[in-house]
Amino acid sequence: MLFTALLAGSCGGGGGDDVPVAQAPPAAAIGPAAPAPAPAPAAAPTPPAAVPPPPAAVPAPPTAAPNPPAPAPAGSIAATFVATVFADSPQAGAMSLNDTGQVAYTATTATGERARFFDGAAVRDISAETGRAVALNAAGMVTGFLVRGSPHIFSWLPGPPEVLSVIDTSPSVSTVPAAINTSGQMAGTLADRGFRTGFRRNPDGTGQSLEAIGSGMIVGTEGLFINTAATIAGLSSTPAGGTHAALWVVGQPVVDVGTLGGANSSVAALNDAGQVAGQAELANGQQRAYRWSASQGIVDLGTLGGPDSAAAAMNAAGWVAGSASTADGHTLATLWRDATPLSLGTLGGTDSAATVVNAAGQVGGRASTAGGAHHAFLWSQLDGMVDLNARVGSADVGLLQEIVALAQDGSVLATTDRGTLVLLRPAK
């Protein structure tokens, strides 16, 4: 179900007149809940099976915003948003937004989880089967998995005509994607009988398994991110028994991103320049945000005076957003434009965390208020930290608690205290 409304506010947090809310009928929901995926070793990919087209779209046009304001300066936060509320709550798993305002997400229904797609005007089920949507690319292509005994990766194009392809359909193997690039290539993990193997898959089902660090074996890996060159960032086991962030460039051996002196590292982001961001252990066990590049290797991004920091996202310029601890024991949303941490502050409370960053340098996440509640925020160099709830006026969208996706134009996906997902788009 969709609701649309105009959200408005001044730069100082004032309200505006509300547009009446438009309501559309709920999308269909079918099927039992998805079982957990089983783990697995590398296996040759199976060509995609032919699948009937998904159900018809449920119409839900958003209300147009009257008298929209002039566009905000580049990098600034819009004062007026058009809101679309996905009322088929609660949502589960990953939630994706592209720069055309399309959204892929998973709705939890009375009869199971459903992968769903919003085309900017209406929501439709990607399939009538139980499954999840995981990631979305700029062309509106979605990857996720359908549960057919075990989870199986799919790719889906909204069309017309709609095209759904299910890959690796062996009943003993589960394949779960994590990311999709502009060409429709996917990164993910195959699991079978206790072994896990990362993979790169093409839309036609062909692809490669990802070898582990130091062993040459294709087990003990996970594919988590993929860029336009089909380079994958993910995780690999090591001969010493640790887990390291790793990079797989097409046609080249696996690259060990390494650690900062400890046993383990993880990955949070990959950009088209081949830079990797994540979290790595120091020799003393403390955790630090890092940025890795082929020219500089792994670089400790530091903290705000405390022992730990963590990366959550990175933009095309290599700016890293995340959180860092302070000397007095708090954790604050942090932006690293170079190797120097910049605190983004709070909304009057004691803690915050950044989760997303776009090419314009806008950062989104959650921050506590003086009353202790967490509110969704956007930050820019021009505006500082802005509580999005202060710009909703009287529109009934619930309490915006956290931003989970951020487009280049400043559109955001946010979660609410009602378990719903809200898309906020700057009024044009």
Protein Blocks (a to p, Z undefined) as FASTA:
>chain_A
ZZdddddddfkopacdddddddddddddedjddddddddddddddddddddddddddddd
ddddehiaddddehiacfbdcddddfbbcdehjddddfkopacdddddfkbccddddehj
accdfbfbdcddfbdcfkopacddddehiacdddddebjadddddehjbfkbccddfbdc
fkopacddddeehiacdddddfkopacddddehklpaghiacfbdcfkopacdddddfko
pacdddddehiacddebjnhiabdcdfbdcfkopacdddddfkopacdddddfklopade
bjehiabdcdfbdcfkopacdddddfkopacddddfblcccdebjehiabdcdfbdcfko
pacdddddfkopacdddddfklopadfklmnojacgbjafbdfbdcfkopacdddfkopa
cdddddZZ
